[in-house]
Amino acid sequence: MNIFGIGLPEMGLIMVVALLIFGPKKLPEIGRSMGKAIRGFQEASSEFQNEFKQEAEKLQEAVKTTAELEPKQLEASSTQKDTASSSQQS
């Protein structure tokens, strides 16, 4: 068991020290508040990841659309140039 790089013996020592410092009555309260804080952090982290993925997808779609439109615009502008140059030669 390895949580945050802390093994089982280190975790046990931390729990014993916390029990001595805070006492048996405060320890469950502290555990609950720590659990809520960690859960809140995880939710915020997943929300950030979801937003990042959505923005990446939007950017990818915009690049794809631009890549599809660019050749058509180049064709249209070259056609217009050809038409303009042929009308000037006449």
BELCOR-V375613 format. One record per backbone hydrogen bond with DSSP energy under -0.5 kcal/mol. NH is the residue of the N-H (numbers start at 1). CO is the residue of the C=O. Records with the same first field share a line. If there is no record, write none. Layout:
# BELCOR-V375613
NH->CO ; CO
This chain:
# BELCOR-V375613
3->6
4->2
6->3
7->5
11->7
12->8
13->9
14->10
15->11
16->12
17->13
18->14
19->15
20->16
21->17
22->18
23->18 ; 19
26->22
27->23
28->24
30->26
31->27
32->28
33->29
34->30
35->31
36->32
37->33
38->34
39->35
40->36
41->37
42->38
43->39
44->40
45->41
46->42
47->43
48->44
49->45
50->46
51->47
52->48
53->49
54->50
55->51
56->52
57->53
58->54
59->55
60->56
61->57
62->58
63->59
64->60
65->61
66->62
67->63
68->64
69->65
70->66
71->67
72->68
73->69
74->70
75->71
76->72
77->73
78->74
79->75
80->76
81->77
82->78
83->79
84->80
85->81
86->82
87->83
88->84
89->85
90->86
